[in-house]
Every structure is written in structure tokens, then in C-alpha cells.
Amino acid sequence: MKAGFIVSAGDPREAAELAAAAEAAGWDGVFTWDGVAIGTGDTYDPWVVMAAMAMRTERVTLGAIVTPPSRRRPWKLAREALSVDVLSGGRLVLPVGLGALDDAAFGAVGEATDARTRAELLDETLAILEGLWSGEPFAFEGAHYRFPALTFRPTPVQRPRVPIWVVAVPTSDRSMARAARWDGLVSQVGEAAELAPITTWLDRERPSWRTDGFELVAQGSTQPDQAAAAAIVRPWAEAGATWWLDADWSTATVESQRRRIEVGPPQP
């Protein structure tokens, strides 16, 4: 199982420094987060943060947990993502979901808030990203987006495209099917045992997922104690998770994150 760290505090320069520290400590990925107006804390554009991280690292996977395409223009998102993929030498992953409505940059500014519309926008955006990243002329005609043939160059370093991880819940066949069409599933469960319905569904609907590079992503928090961290993460690995993302969403500071990072990733 690979291990990533979500940097949840600090400005872009500090985030880049933490990414470099994580790479040196053996982490497999470093992630930021995508928000606009959540609470009153400091918030930075994830694409700027990831660009800064890319310039300070050479190996780790980079991404933002998670991008809600329903409030981003697909062609702009396609350009941002391929730019960071090129800048990083092909190390970007794009985790996507419907988005958290506690971010005021949905309802307060007139963006769609009902789940059905956001899901439709997500599906159309993913189709557009795939088409534009092909580097060939691509036109689109959907319920929400329509445009004549566009040709995007350059293409992402990663071929056939930047990997896409999708948030899904086992109680929704539609969200599970969406994730299974792409490259990974970001789980939203709180206990390792809750992965069982997800792996059962994937075994049935995408039988090759365990060997074809599909990622099953788990999230949680560990302390800077390797034995304790391993005890937390081991059940997730045994349940089928292929990535563990470590984060402190409540009390993180730059220094507390640095302490956790420097101890190194969990070793289940």
C-alpha cells in the first residue's frame, strides 16, 4: 500500500517545503486540498500549491483532495491539470467528487448545489477532460456543455491521460459505477471494515481492479509514532486499500505536519 500526506496548513511556499520533506522521508504522495471559501482559515489555490510542490520534488505523486468539477470550467481544468502534469514530469493524479456544500463558493455564488446537477456536470467534465487531453480535435454536445472541435496541445505527460480518482460511496451504485470507469475510488468510510462492500462491488463489476492499476484510496490520521501508525493503517491494507492518505483536518500546523512527515509513512 502506498502512503500519501495531505498538507492541510501553511502557505504555498510552506506546502512546497513540506512536500520536499515528505519526499525525503519516503512518502509516496503529497496532496493539497481544493476549497474556496470554507470557514475563516487561510485558503490557497490548489493549482498554485501543486505547482510549488512540483518544483521542490522529483518523485512523489501530487494531487488535491478533492476537486469538484461542477464549479470549474472543464477546459480550464484540463489546461491546469496538464500544465501541472508537464511541470511535475507526469506525477499528477486528479481526485474528483461532487464537492462539499459547506464551501460558500457553491450556493452563495450561484453554483449548482443539488446532487443530480453536480453529478451531471462531473460526468460531462470527465468526458471533456479525456477528449481534450487526447491532443486531437474534440467537440462536445452535452446537457450542460457544448462546443465545437478544440485541439489542446501539449498533451499530458501521462498517457493516455492524467489518472482520475473518483469519490464514491457503496450505497450508491451510480457513484460506484462512475468511479469504476476511471482509475481509482476515493472512499469516504471511517472504518476499514466498511471497505468490504466496496471491494465486493468492484470484484463483481470490475474484476480486474486488483491487477490493472486501479487504486482504492483510504483516508485517516496517524500520530508521529511508527508502531501506532502501523496499527491504524494495517487493517485498511488488509481490507484492500492501495493508498493511505494521512491528514489532520482540525488542529494541523506547519510544525505539527513537519513532525508527522519526518517520522515517515506508516509501514503496515
C-alpha positions as a Markdown table, in Angstrom:
| # | Residue | x | y | z |
|---|---|---|---|---|
| 1 | Met | 0.0 | 0.0 | 0.0 |
| 2 | Lys | 1.3 | 3.5 | -0.9 |
| 3 | Ala | 1.1 | 6.3 | 1.6 |
| 4 | Gly | 0.4 | 10.0 | 0.9 |
| 5 | Phe | 0.3 | 13.0 | 3.1 |
| 6 | Ile | -2.4 | 15.8 | 2.8 |
| 7 | Val | -0.9 | 19.2 | 3.6 |
| 8 | Ser | -3.7 | 21.0 | 5.3 |
| 9 | Ala | -1.9 | 24.0 | 6.8 |
| 10 | Gly | 0.6 | 26.5 | 5.5 |
| 11 | Asp | 1.0 | 28.8 | 2.6 |
| 12 | Pro | 2.2 | 27.7 | -0.9 |
| 13 | Arg | 5.9 | 28.1 | 0.0 |
| 14 | Glu | 5.5 | 26.2 | 3.2 |
| 15 | Ala | 3.5 | 23.5 | 1.5 |
| 16 | Ala | 6.3 | 23.1 | -1.0 |
| 17 | Glu | 8.8 | 22.7 | 1.8 |
| 18 | Leu | 6.6 | 20.1 | 3.4 |
| 19 | Ala | 6.3 | 18.2 | 0.1 |
| 20 | Ala | 10.1 | 18.2 | -0.2 |
| 21 | Ala | 10.4 | 16.9 | 3.4 |
| 22 | Ala | 7.8 | 14.2 | 2.7 |
| 23 | Glu | 9.7 | 13.0 | -0.4 |
| 24 | Ala | 12.9 | 12.8 | 1.6 |
| 25 | Ala | 11.1 | 10.8 | 4.4 |
| 26 | Gly | 9.8 | 8.2 | 1.9 |
| 27 | Trp | 6.2 | 9.2 | 1.4 |
| 28 | Asp | 4.7 | 8.1 | -2.0 |
| 29 | Gly | 2.5 | 11.1 | -2.5 |
| 30 | Val | 1.8 | 14.7 | -1.2 |
| 31 | Phe | -1.6 | 16.2 | -1.6 |
| 32 | Thr | -3.2 | 19.6 | -1.0 |
| 33 | Trp | -7.0 | 20.4 | -0.9 |
| 34 | Asp | -9.4 | 22.2 | -3.1 |
| 35 | Gly | -11.5 | 24.9 | -1.4 |
| 36 | Val | -12.5 | 28.5 | -2.0 |
| 37 | Ala | -14.5 | 29.8 | 1.0 |
| 38 | Ile | -14.6 | 27.2 | 3.8 |
| 39 | Gly | -14.6 | 28.8 | 7.3 |
| 40 | Thr | -12.3 | 31.6 | 8.0 |
| 41 | Gly | -8.9 | 29.9 | 7.8 |
| 42 | Asp | -6.2 | 30.6 | 5.2 |
| 43 | Thr | -7.0 | 29.1 | 1.8 |
| 44 | Tyr | -4.8 | 28.9 | -1.3 |
| 45 | Asp | -5.5 | 27.9 | -4.9 |
| 46 | Pro | -4.6 | 24.2 | -5.2 |
| 47 | Trp | -3.1 | 24.5 | -8.7 |
| 48 | Val | -0.6 | 27.2 | -7.4 |
| 49 | Val | 0.2 | 25.0 | -4.4 |
| 50 | Met | 0.7 | 21.9 | -6.6 |
| 51 | Ala | 3.0 | 23.8 | -8.9 |
| 52 | Ala | 5.1 | 24.9 | -6.0 |
| 53 | Met | 5.2 | 21.3 | -4.7 |
| 54 | Ala | 6.2 | 20.1 | -8.2 |
| 55 | Met | 9.2 | 22.4 | -8.2 |
| 56 | Arg | 10.5 | 21.1 | -4.9 |
| 57 | Thr | 10.0 | 17.4 | -5.6 |
| 58 | Glu | 11.1 | 14.8 | -8.2 |
| 59 | Arg | 9.3 | 11.5 | -7.2 |
| 60 | Val | 6.1 | 11.9 | -5.2 |
| 61 | Thr | 2.6 | 11.8 | -6.7 |
| 62 | Leu | 0.8 | 15.1 | -6.4 |
| 63 | Gly | -2.9 | 15.9 | -6.2 |
| 64 | Ala | -5.7 | 17.8 | -4.5 |
| 65 | Ile | -8.3 | 16.1 | -2.2 |
| 66 | Val | -10.8 | 16.7 | -3.8 |
| 67 | Thr | -11.5 | 18.8 | -6.9 |
| 68 | Pro | -15.3 | 19.5 | -7.5 |
| 69 | Pro | -15.5 | 19.9 | -11.3 |
| 70 | Ser | -19.1 | 21.2 | -11.1 |
| 71 | Arg | -17.7 | 24.7 | -10.2 |
| 72 | Arg | -14.8 | 24.7 | -12.6 |
| 73 | Arg | -14.9 | 25.2 | -16.4 |
| 74 | Pro | -13.8 | 21.8 | -17.9 |
| 75 | Trp | -11.5 | 23.4 | -20.5 |
| 76 | Lys | -9.8 | 25.5 | -17.8 |
| 77 | Leu | -9.4 | 22.4 | -15.5 |
| 78 | Ala | -8.0 | 20.5 | -18.5 |
| 79 | Arg | -5.4 | 23.2 | -19.0 |
| 80 | Glu | -4.5 | 23.5 | -15.3 |
| 81 | Ala | -4.1 | 19.7 | -14.9 |
| 82 | Leu | -2.0 | 19.1 | -18.0 |
| 83 | Ser | 0.2 | 22.1 | -17.1 |
| 84 | Val | 1.0 | 20.6 | -13.6 |
| 85 | Asp | 1.4 | 17.2 | -15.1 |
| 86 | Val | 4.0 | 18.5 | -17.5 |
| 87 | Leu | 5.7 | 20.6 | -14.8 |
| 88 | Ser | 5.9 | 17.6 | -12.5 |
| 89 | Gly | 7.1 | 15.2 | -15.2 |
| 90 | Gly | 4.0 | 13.2 | -15.1 |
| 91 | Arg | 3.2 | 12.9 | -11.4 |
| 92 | Leu | -0.3 | 14.4 | -11.1 |
| 93 | Val | -3.4 | 12.5 | -10.2 |
| 94 | Leu | -6.8 | 14.2 | -10.3 |
| 95 | Pro | -9.2 | 13.2 | -7.4 |
| 96 | Val | -12.7 | 14.4 | -8.1 |
| 97 | Gly | -16.1 | 14.5 | -6.4 |
| 98 | Leu | -19.3 | 16.4 | -6.1 |
| 99 | Gly | -17.8 | 18.9 | -3.6 |
| 100 | Ala | -18.6 | 19.9 | 0.0 |
| 101 | Leu | -21.5 | 22.3 | 0.2 |
| 102 | Asp | -20.1 | 23.9 | 3.4 |
| 103 | Asp | -17.8 | 25.7 | 0.9 |
| 104 | Ala | -19.7 | 29.0 | 0.3 |
| 105 | Ala | -18.3 | 29.0 | -3.3 |
| 106 | Phe | -21.3 | 26.9 | -4.2 |
| 107 | Gly | -24.7 | 28.2 | -3.1 |
| 108 | Ala | -23.5 | 31.7 | -2.1 |
| 109 | Val | -22.2 | 32.5 | -5.6 |
| 110 | Gly | -24.9 | 30.8 | -7.6 |
| 111 | Glu | -23.2 | 27.4 | -8.4 |
| 112 | Ala | -25.3 | 24.3 | -8.6 |
| 113 | Thr | -26.0 | 22.7 | -5.3 |
| 114 | Asp | -28.3 | 19.8 | -6.0 |
| 115 | Ala | -26.6 | 16.5 | -6.2 |
| 116 | Arg | -28.1 | 15.4 | -9.5 |
| 117 | Thr | -26.9 | 18.5 | -11.4 |
| 118 | Arg | -23.4 | 18.4 | -9.8 |
| 119 | Ala | -23.2 | 14.7 | -10.8 |
| 120 | Glu | -24.2 | 15.5 | -14.4 |
| 121 | Leu | -21.6 | 18.3 | -14.5 |
| 122 | Leu | -19.0 | 15.9 | -13.1 |
| 123 | Asp | -19.7 | 13.2 | -15.7 |
| 124 | Glu | -19.6 | 15.7 | -18.6 |
| 125 | Thr | -16.4 | 17.3 | -17.3 |
| 126 | Leu | -14.6 | 13.9 | -17.1 |
| 127 | Ala | -15.6 | 13.1 | -20.7 |
| 128 | Ile | -14.4 | 16.5 | -21.8 |
| 129 | Leu | -11.1 | 16.1 | -19.9 |
| 130 | Glu | -10.4 | 12.8 | -21.6 |
| 131 | Gly | -11.3 | 14.2 | -25.0 |
| 132 | Leu | -9.2 | 17.4 | -24.7 |
| 133 | Trp | -6.2 | 15.5 | -23.3 |
| 134 | Ser | -6.1 | 13.3 | -26.4 |
| 135 | Gly | -4.4 | 16.1 | -28.3 |
| 136 | Glu | -6.8 | 15.5 | -31.2 |
| 137 | Pro | -9.7 | 17.8 | -32.3 |
| 138 | Phe | -12.5 | 17.2 | -29.9 |
| 139 | Ala | -16.1 | 18.6 | -29.9 |
| 140 | Phe | -18.7 | 18.1 | -27.2 |
| 141 | Glu | -22.5 | 18.2 | -27.1 |
| 142 | Gly | -24.0 | 17.6 | -23.6 |
| 143 | Ala | -26.8 | 18.8 | -21.4 |
| 144 | His | -24.6 | 21.5 | -19.8 |
| 145 | Tyr | -21.6 | 22.0 | -22.1 |
| 146 | Arg | -21.4 | 22.4 | -25.8 |
| 147 | Phe | -18.5 | 23.5 | -28.0 |
| 148 | Pro | -17.1 | 22.9 | -31.5 |
| 149 | Ala | -13.8 | 21.0 | -32.1 |
| 150 | Leu | -10.9 | 22.2 | -29.9 |
| 151 | Thr | -7.4 | 20.9 | -30.1 |
| 152 | Phe | -5.3 | 21.0 | -26.9 |
| 153 | Arg | -1.6 | 20.9 | -27.0 |
| 154 | Pro | 0.6 | 19.8 | -25.4 |
| 155 | Thr | -0.9 | 16.6 | -24.1 |
| 156 | Pro | -0.3 | 15.4 | -20.5 |
| 157 | Val | 3.0 | 13.5 | -19.9 |
| 158 | Gln | 1.0 | 10.6 | -18.7 |
| 159 | Arg | -0.7 | 8.6 | -21.4 |
| 160 | Pro | -3.5 | 8.1 | -22.2 |
| 161 | Arg | -4.2 | 10.8 | -19.7 |
| 162 | Val | -3.8 | 12.1 | -16.1 |
| 163 | Pro | -5.2 | 9.4 | -13.8 |
| 164 | Ile | -8.6 | 10.2 | -12.3 |
| 165 | Trp | -9.7 | 9.1 | -8.9 |
| 166 | Val | -13.4 | 9.5 | -8.1 |
| 167 | Val | -15.2 | 9.8 | -4.7 |
| 168 | Ala | -17.8 | 7.1 | -4.3 |
| 169 | Val | -19.9 | 5.5 | -1.6 |
| 170 | Pro | -21.0 | 1.9 | -1.5 |
| 171 | Thr | -24.7 | 2.8 | -1.0 |
| 172 | Ser | -24.8 | 4.5 | -4.5 |
| 173 | Asp | -24.5 | 2.2 | -7.5 |
| 174 | Arg | -24.3 | 5.3 | -9.7 |
| 175 | Ser | -21.3 | 6.8 | -7.9 |
| 176 | Met | -19.6 | 3.3 | -7.7 |
| 177 | Ala | -20.1 | 2.8 | -11.4 |
| 178 | Arg | -18.6 | 6.3 | -12.1 |
| 179 | Ala | -15.5 | 5.5 | -10.1 |
| 180 | Ala | -15.1 | 2.1 | -11.7 |
| 181 | Arg | -15.0 | 3.7 | -15.2 |
| 182 | Trp | -11.9 | 5.6 | -14.3 |
| 183 | Asp | -8.6 | 4.9 | -12.4 |
| 184 | Gly | -9.4 | 4.9 | -8.7 |
| 185 | Leu | -12.0 | 5.2 | -6.0 |
| 186 | Val | -11.7 | 7.6 | -3.0 |
| 187 | Ser | -13.5 | 6.1 | -0.2 |
| 188 | Gln | -15.5 | 8.1 | 2.4 |
| 189 | Val | -15.8 | 5.5 | 5.1 |
| 190 | Gly | -14.5 | 5.8 | 8.6 |
| 191 | Glu | -13.6 | 2.1 | 9.4 |
| 192 | Ala | -11.5 | -0.4 | 7.5 |
| 193 | Ala | -14.4 | -2.9 | 7.7 |
| 194 | Glu | -16.5 | -0.5 | 5.7 |
| 195 | Leu | -14.4 | -1.2 | 2.7 |
| 196 | Ala | -15.9 | -4.6 | 2.3 |
| 197 | Pro | -19.0 | -3.6 | 0.3 |
| 198 | Ile | -16.7 | -1.5 | -1.9 |
| 199 | Thr | -14.3 | -4.3 | -2.7 |
| 200 | Thr | -17.2 | -6.8 | -3.2 |
| 201 | Trp | -18.8 | -4.4 | -5.7 |
| 202 | Leu | -15.5 | -3.9 | -7.5 |
| 203 | Asp | -14.8 | -7.6 | -7.6 |
| 204 | Arg | -18.2 | -8.1 | -9.3 |
| 205 | Glu | -18.3 | -5.1 | -11.6 |
| 206 | Arg | -14.6 | -4.6 | -12.4 |
| 207 | Pro | -13.0 | -8.0 | -11.7 |
| 208 | Ser | -9.5 | -6.9 | -12.9 |
| 209 | Trp | -9.3 | -3.9 | -10.5 |
| 210 | Arg | -6.8 | -5.7 | -8.2 |
| 211 | Thr | -4.3 | -6.2 | -11.0 |
| 212 | Asp | -4.9 | -3.4 | -13.6 |
| 213 | Gly | -3.6 | -0.5 | -11.5 |
| 214 | Phe | -7.0 | 0.7 | -10.2 |
| 215 | Glu | -6.5 | 2.5 | -6.8 |
| 216 | Leu | -8.7 | 2.2 | -3.7 |
| 217 | Val | -7.9 | 5.2 | -1.6 |
| 218 | Ala | -8.4 | 5.3 | 2.2 |
| 219 | Gln | -8.0 | 8.3 | 4.4 |
| 220 | Gly | -7.4 | 8.9 | 8.1 |
| 221 | Ser | -5.0 | 10.3 | 10.7 |
| 222 | Thr | -2.0 | 8.9 | 12.5 |
| 223 | Gln | 0.5 | 10.3 | 15.0 |
| 224 | Pro | 4.3 | 10.5 | 14.7 |
| 225 | Asp | 4.7 | 7.1 | 16.2 |
| 226 | Gln | 5.5 | 4.3 | 13.7 |
| 227 | Ala | 4.2 | 1.4 | 15.7 |
| 228 | Ala | 0.9 | 3.2 | 16.5 |
| 229 | Ala | 0.6 | 4.4 | 12.9 |
| 230 | Ala | 1.1 | 0.9 | 11.5 |
| 231 | Ala | -1.5 | -0.5 | 13.8 |
| 232 | Ile | -4.0 | 2.1 | 12.5 |
| 233 | Val | -3.2 | 1.5 | 8.8 |
| 234 | Arg | -2.7 | -2.3 | 8.7 |
| 235 | Pro | -6.5 | -3.1 | 8.7 |
| 236 | Trp | -7.0 | -0.8 | 5.8 |
| 237 | Ala | -4.3 | -2.5 | 3.8 |
| 238 | Glu | -5.7 | -5.9 | 4.7 |
| 239 | Ala | -9.1 | -4.7 | 3.6 |
| 240 | Gly | -7.9 | -3.9 | 0.1 |
| 241 | Ala | -6.8 | -0.2 | 0.2 |
| 242 | Thr | -4.0 | 0.5 | -2.2 |
| 243 | Trp | -3.4 | 4.1 | -0.9 |
| 244 | Trp | -3.5 | 5.6 | 2.5 |
| 245 | Leu | -3.8 | 9.4 | 2.8 |
| 246 | Asp | -2.8 | 10.8 | 6.1 |
| 247 | Ala | -4.2 | 14.2 | 7.3 |
| 248 | Asp | -5.1 | 16.3 | 10.3 |
| 249 | Trp | -8.1 | 18.4 | 9.3 |
| 250 | Ser | -8.7 | 20.0 | 12.7 |
| 251 | Thr | -5.5 | 21.0 | 14.6 |
| 252 | Ala | -2.7 | 20.9 | 12.0 |
| 253 | Thr | 0.1 | 23.5 | 11.9 |
| 254 | Val | 3.1 | 23.6 | 9.7 |
| 255 | Glu | 5.2 | 22.4 | 12.5 |
| 256 | Ser | 2.9 | 19.5 | 13.6 |
| 257 | Gln | 2.8 | 18.4 | 10.0 |
| 258 | Arg | 6.5 | 18.5 | 9.7 |
| 259 | Arg | 6.9 | 16.3 | 12.8 |
| 260 | Arg | 4.5 | 13.8 | 11.4 |
| 261 | Ile | 6.1 | 13.8 | 7.9 |
| 262 | Glu | 9.6 | 13.4 | 9.1 |
| 263 | Val | 8.8 | 10.2 | 11.1 |
| 264 | Gly | 7.9 | 8.7 | 7.7 |
| 265 | Pro | 4.9 | 6.9 | 6.2 |
| 266 | Pro | 3.1 | 4.1 | 8.1 |
| 267 | Gln | 4.5 | 0.7 | 7.5 |
| 268 | Pro | 1.6 | -1.8 | 7.7 |
